[in-house]
Amino acid sequence: MSFFRSSVLAATVAFFCCNALAQNTIDPKAKAIFDAYVSTARKVTSFDGITASGGTPVHVVMAFDPADDSTVKFRIETLKDGTPTRVITNNDQMTVVVDFTSKTYMDLGNTIDPVLEEVLQHFPQWLMDQKRGGEGGEHVPQPVSITLDPEQTLDGTPCDVVRLVREMTMMEGPPGGAKASDPANAKSIRLVTTLALARADNMPRRLTETFNMADGSPFGPPPTTLTYSRVKVNAAVDPALFTQTAPEGFARVDAPKEEDHAKQPDNVLVLREGKPVKDGATITKAPRGASGLAVKIGDKAPDFQLKLLDGTDVSMASLKGKVVLLDFWATWCGPCKQVMPTIQKLSDEFKDKGAVVLGVNTFERGDGAAKKYMDSKKFTYGCLLKGDPLAEAYGVTGIPTLILINKDGTIALAEVGVGGEPEKHLRAAITKALAN
């Protein structure tokens, strides 16, 4: 399962950009310790540890895909007196939830939406951020101050305590809206992260984050503190840990239906000026029907001419009379990769029934990245390259964005993000479009 940074700011925050607001201190010793941590974290192949944030301890086990560091198998155990009471597993193909208190289990198939927030609460996001450390570029706010606090002993091991300060300008308002681009809505904020790094392995034993305005006044959520114990990295992990079967006598329960969590917004990475705002940035969530795209249902689909992976030209004219599903995506986008198996399944199902399914690789970070990823996952549906102009024509502000086009070239569906039951939802939409 591919993951992304959860929002720690209010849902109205659309984006921020890095902006050093004042001279700060970079202590050479502190920076060396922090750099060693970054280097170690980026090479982690597996993580095993107990995490807590002042409440119930949780045992987290993760193993990264050697070919794709943003893809990870995991097991999350909620503990009581050292015994699991609830276990979530994901092996990149299936998510299963077993609740030992209620003696129930859920088989979620290849989606994780119903338990996504729960998973993100316990995931070591600091590790995911460093694993993706080269992806954020200029949009990641770099530390403007790195200093040392007094050393401490945590989890039975001496720790160096590094304090990092990031300064940034935050823009408020809906993505793409007038407020989002108005300098009058800009606010300068500081994110202070304190890492207690164990000398034994360079891994955190405590992480605290605090948001403040640049003048020191409080801002945003209260400070958060995560502690880690019994940490092991790069140890061999039994793949069986990431798979569960229904315990004998446990009742199967259905995942919440789409209408049961319709008020829960969908997952989408927000973009700024056509570029991804990644690690350390806010991810907002856009509900269906409020995508903010430049097109709406019934509009004529914008024309285009783009090339497939094999160099074949594709245009709206060449697709005349077909129902077309466009999936705007990028290799760095976790939610995009989460829905791609569903896109492949729909392509296989409808390819001989008058429907064409196409990925539109958008805002990509390197030539060849799309083909490499499609090949690694053995996806065979068509993929259009260099889709930025088409994304601009549709007013894409977040990915994945899904566009369904009728046989007559009009828009049948236009949605940002995925949620609920995307396979069922998209299958119904394609079937309806084919019948018209």
C-alpha positions in Angstrom: 0.0 0.0 0.0 1.3 3.4 -0.9 1.1 6.2 1.6 1.2 10.0 1.9 1.5 12.6 4.6 -1.6 13.2 6.6 -2.8 16.8 7.3 -1.8 18.4 10.5 -3.3 21.8 9.7 -6.9 22.9 9.4 -8.8 21.6 6.4 -9.1 25.1 5.0 -5.4 25.3 4.4 -4.7 24.9 0.7 -0.9 25.1 0.4 2.2 26.7 1.7 5.6 27.5 0.3 9.0 27.5 1.9 10.1 31.0 3.0 13.0 31.6 5.3 11.8 34.5 7.4 14.7 35.2 9.7 18.3 34.2 10.2 18.6 31.1 12.4 21.3 28.9 13.8 22.7 25.8 12.1 24.9 24.1 14.6 27.4 21.9 12.8 27.2 19.1 15.4 23.4 19.1 15.4 23.3 19.1 11.6 25.8 16.1 11.5 23.5 14.1 13.8 20.4 15.0 11.8 22.1 14.2 8.5 23.1 10.8 9.9 19.5 10.2 10.9 18.3 11.1 7.4 20.8 8.9 5.7 19.9 5.9 8.0 16.2 6.4 7.6 16.4 6.5 3.8 18.1 3.1 3.8 15.6 1.4 6.2 14.2 -1.8 4.7 12.0 -2.7 7.6 10.7 -1.2 10.9 9.4 -2.8 14.0 8.5 -0.9 17.2 6.0 0.2 19.8 4.6 3.7 19.3 2.5 5.7 21.7 1.2 9.3 21.9 0.0 9.4 25.5 -2.7 6.7 25.0 -2.9 3.1 24.0 0.4 1.6 22.7 0.5 0.3 19.2 2.9 -2.3 17.7 3.9 -1.3 14.1 5.7 -3.7 11.7 6.6 -2.4 8.2 8.5 -3.8 5.2 9.3 -1.7 2.2 9.2 -2.9 -1.4 12.9 -2.9 -2.6 11.8 -1.7 -6.0 9.5 1.1 -4.7 10.1 2.7 -1.4 6.7 4.4 -1.3 5.0 0.9 -1.2 5.0 -0.8 2.1 3.4 -3.9 3.7 2.4 -3.4 7.3 0.9 -4.8 10.4 -0.6 -2.5 13.1 -1.6 -4.0 16.5 -3.5 -2.1 19.2 -2.3 -3.4 22.5 -3.7 -3.8 25.9 -1.5 -5.2 28.6 0.9 -6.3 25.8 -1.8 -8.3 24.0 -3.3 -7.3 20.6 -6.9 -6.3 20.8 -7.2 -5.1 17.1 -5.0 -6.0 14.2 -4.8 -4.3 10.7 -2.7 -6.0 8.1 -2.0 -5.0 4.5 0.2 -7.0 2.0 -0.2 -4.6 -0.9 -3.1 -6.7 -2.2 -5.5 -7.1 0.7 -6.4 -5.3 3.9 -7.9 -7.3 6.7 -9.0 -6.0 10.1 -9.5 -8.3 13.1 -11.1 -7.0 16.3 -10.5 -9.4 19.2 -12.7 -7.4 21.5 -15.9 -7.7 19.4 -14.8 -11.0 17.8 -15.3 -9.6 14.3 -13.2 -9.2 11.1 -13.4 -7.1 7.9 -11.9 -8.1 4.6 -11.5 -4.8 2.7 -10.0 -6.3 -0.4 -7.5 -3.9 -2.2 -8.8 -0.7 -0.5 -7.8 0.8 2.8 -10.3 3.7 2.9 -12.4 2.6 5.8 -9.4 2.4 8.2 -7.1 5.0 6.5 -7.3 7.6 9.3 -6.7 4.9 11.9 -3.6 3.7 10.0 -2.2 7.2 9.5 -2.5 7.9 13.2 0.0 5.2 14.0 2.3 5.1 11.0 5.8 6.5 11.5 5.3 9.3 9.1 8.8 10.7 9.8 10.2 7.5 8.3 8.0 7.7 5.2 9.0 11.4 4.7 12.7 10.5 4.7 12.2 7.5 2.4 10.7 10.0 0.0 13.3 12.6 0.8 14.3 13.4 -2.8 10.8 13.9 -4.0 9.8 17.2 -2.5 12.3 19.5 -4.1 11.8 23.2 -3.6 8.3 22.7 -2.1 9.6 21.0 1.0 10.4 23.5 3.7 14.0 22.9 4.7 15.1 23.5 8.3 16.4 27.0 8.8 17.6 26.2 12.3 19.2 23.0 13.7 20.4 23.0 17.3 21.0 20.6 20.1 19.0 20.2 23.3 20.4 18.4 26.4 20.9 14.6 25.7 18.4 12.2 27.3 18.1 8.4 27.9 15.0 6.9 26.4 14.0 3.3 25.8 17.1 2.4 27.8 19.5 4.1 25.3 21.3 7.4 25.2 19.7 9.9 22.8 20.9 13.1 21.1 18.1 15.6 21.0 18.0 17.7 17.8 15.6 20.7 17.4 14.7 21.7 13.9 12.8 24.9 12.9 11.1 25.2 9.5 9.6 28.5 8.5 7.0 28.9 5.7 4.3 31.0 4.3 0.9 29.5 4.5 -1.9 30.4 2.1 -5.5 29.9 3.2 -8.6 29.3 1.1 -9.8 26.6 -1.3 -7.2 25.2 -3.8 -7.3 27.3 -7.0 -9.7 29.8 -5.4 -9.2 33.5 -5.3 -8.4 33.5 -1.6 -5.6 30.9 -2.2 -3.6 33.3 -4.4 -4.3 36.5 -2.5 -1.1 37.6 -0.6 -3.3 39.2 2.0 -4.2 35.7 3.1 -0.6 34.6 3.7 0.6 33.8 7.2 4.1 33.1 8.3 4.3 30.0 10.6 7.0 28.0 12.2 7.1 24.2 12.6 9.4 23.1 15.5 10.3 19.4 15.5 12.3 17.9 18.3 13.9 14.5 17.6 15.4 12.3 20.3 17.7 10.2 18.2 19.2 7.0 19.7 22.9 6.8 19.3 22.6 3.1 18.9 20.7 3.2 15.5 20.0 6.9 14.7 16.3 6.2 15.0 13.9 8.4 17.0 12.7 7.4 20.4 10.6 10.5 20.8 9.3 13.1 18.3 7.5 16.3 19.2 6.0 18.8 16.7 4.7 22.3 17.5 3.3 24.9 15.2 3.6 28.6 16.0 3.2 31.9 14.2 6.5 33.5 13.3 6.2 35.8 16.2 5.9 32.9 18.6 2.1 33.0 19.2 0.2 29.7 19.2 -1.1 28.4 15.9 -2.9 25.3 14.7 -3.2 22.0 16.6 -1.7 21.5 20.1 1.8 20.0 20.3 2.0 16.3 19.5 4.5 13.9 21.0 5.2 10.3 19.8 7.4 7.9 21.6 9.0 4.8 20.2 10.3 1.7 22.1 11.6 -1.7 21.3 12.7 -0.4 17.9 14.3 -2.7 15.4 15.2 -1.7 11.8 16.4 -3.7 8.8 15.6 -7.0 10.5 14.2 -9.9 8.4 10.4 -9.9 8.6 8.2 -12.9 8.0 5.8 -12.0 5.1 3.1 -14.0 6.9 2.8 -11.2 9.4 1.1 -9.0 6.8 -1.7 -11.5 6.1 -4.6 -12.5 8.3 -7.3 -15.1 8.1 -10.6 -15.0 10.0 -10.2 -16.5 13.4 -12.5 -19.4 14.2 -15.8 -18.2 15.5 -15.3 -14.6 14.5 -18.2 -12.9 12.6 -17.5 -11.1 9.4 -18.7 -7.5 9.2 -19.0 -5.4 6.2 -17.0 -2.3 5.7 -19.0 1.0 6.0 -21.0 1.6 2.8 -20.2 4.6 0.8 -23.3 6.4 1.9 -22.4 5.6 5.5 -19.3 7.7 5.2 -20.3 10.1 2.5 -19.4 13.0 4.7 -15.9 11.7 4.9 -13.9 13.5 2.2 -11.9 11.7 -0.5 -8.1 11.4 -0.6 -6.3 13.7 -2.9 -2.9 15.3 -3.1 -3.3 19.1 -3.5 -1.1 20.8 -6.1 0.1 24.3 -6.3 0.7 26.0 -9.7 0.7 22.7 -11.4 3.4 21.2 -9.1 3.1 18.7 -6.3 3.2 20.0 -2.8 4.6 16.9 -1.0 6.3 15.8 2.2 5.6 18.2 5.0 2.8 19.9 3.1 -0.9 19.7 3.8 -3.1 17.2 2.1 -6.6 18.4 1.8 -9.5 16.2 1.0 -12.2 17.0 -1.6 -15.6 15.5 -1.5 -17.4 14.4 -4.7 -19.3 17.2 -6.4 -17.0 19.8 -5.1 -13.8 19.1 -7.2 -13.2 22.7 -8.3 -12.3 21.5 -11.8 -12.6 23.7 -14.8 -15.2 21.3 -16.4 -18.5 20.0 -15.2 -20.8 17.2 -16.3 -22.3 17.9 -19.7 -19.4 20.1 -20.9 -17.5 19.2 -24.1 -14.3 17.4 -23.2 -11.1 19.4 -24.1 -9.3 18.2 -27.1 -5.7 16.8 -26.8 -3.0 14.9 -28.6 -0.6 13.0 -26.4 1.6 9.9 -26.8 1.3 6.5 -25.2 4.2 4.7 -23.7 5.0 3.0 -27.1 4.9 6.4 -28.9 1.4 6.0 -30.4 -0.5 9.3 -30.8 -3.8 9.5 -29.1 -6.3 12.4 -29.5 -10.0 13.0 -28.8 -10.6 12.5 -32.5 -9.1 9.0 -32.4 -11.4 8.1 -29.5 -14.6 9.3 -31.2 -17.6 7.1 -30.4 -15.8 5.5 -27.4 -16.5 5.9 -23.7 -13.2 7.1 -22.3 -12.0 7.1 -18.7 -9.0 9.3 -17.9 -7.1 8.9 -14.7 -4.6 11.7 -14.0 -1.8 10.3 -11.9 1.9 10.5 -11.0 4.4 8.0 -9.6 5.0 10.0 -6.4 1.2 10.1 -5.6 0.2 7.5 -3.0 -3.6 7.8 -3.5 -3.0 7.5 -7.3 -1.1 4.2 -6.9 -3.7 2.9 -4.5 -6.5 3.1 -7.2 -4.4 1.9 -10.1 -5.2 -1.9 -9.6 -8.9 -0.9 -9.9 -8.1 1.1 -13.1 -6.4 -2.0 -14.5 -9.4 -4.2 -13.6 -11.8 -1.9 -15.3 -9.7 -1.7 -18.4 -9.6 -5.5 -18.7 -13.4 -5.6 -18.1 -14.4 -3.0 -20.7 -11.7 -3.1 -23.3 -13.9 -5.1 -25.7 -17.1 -3.3 -24.9 -16.5 0.1 -26.4 -14.7 1.8 -23.5 -11.1 3.0 -23.4 -9.2 3.4 -20.1 -6.2 5.7 -20.1 -3.9 6.9 -17.4 -2.6 10.5 -17.9 0.8 10.8 -16.3 0.9 14.3 -14.9 3.3 16.5 -13.1 5.9 13.8 -13.2 9.4 14.2 -11.9 11.5 12.4 -14.5 11.4 10.9 -18.0 10.8 7.2 -17.9 9.3 7.2 -14.4 5.8 6.3 -15.6 6.9 3.4 -17.8 9.2 2.1 -15.1 6.3 2.1 -12.6 3.7 0.7 -15.0 6.1 -2.1 -16.0 7.0 -2.9 -12.4 3.4 -3.4 -11.5 2.5 -5.2 -14.8 -0.2 -2.6 -15.6 -1.2 -3.0 -19.3 -3.8 -0.2 -19.8 -2.9 2.8 -21.9 -0.8 5.5 -20.3 -0.5 9.0 -21.9 2.7 10.8 -21.2 3.4 14.5 -20.4 -0.2 15.2 -19.5 0.4 18.6 -17.9 -1.3 20.6 -20.6 -4.4 18.4 -20.5 -4.4 18.6 -16.7 -4.3 22.4 -17.1 -7.2 22.3 -19.6 -9.3 20.4 -17.1 -8.3 22.6 -14.2 -6.8 19.7 -12.2 -5.8 20.9 -8.8 -5.2 17.5 -7.1 -4.6 13.9 -8.1 -5.9 11.4 -8.7 -8.5 13.1 -10.9 -10.9 10.9 -12.8 -12.7 12.0 -15.9 -15.3 9.9 -17.7 -16.2 11.0 -21.3 -19.4 9.9 -23.1 -19.4 8.6 -26.7 -20.5 12.1 -27.9 -17.4 13.7 -26.3 -19.2 15.3 -23.3 -18.2 14.9 -19.7 -20.1 12.2 -17.8 -18.1 12.2 -14.6 -15.4 14.6 -13.1 -14.0 13.8 -9.7 -11.0 14.6 -7.7 -9.8 11.9 -5.3 -11.0 8.4 -4.6 -13.0 7.1 -1.7 -15.7 4.7 -0.8 -16.0 1.9 -3.4 -14.2 3.3 -6.5 -14.5 0.1 -8.5 -18.2 -0.2 -8.0 -18.7 3.5 -8.5 -16.7 3.7 -11.7 -18.1 0.4 -13.1 -21.6 1.8 -12.8 -20.6 5.1 -14.4 -18.9 3.4 -17.4 -21.8 0.9 -17.8 -24.3 3.8 -17.9 -22.2 5.8 -20.4 -22.0 2.7 -22.7 -25.8 2.4 -22.6 -26.4 6.0 -23.7 
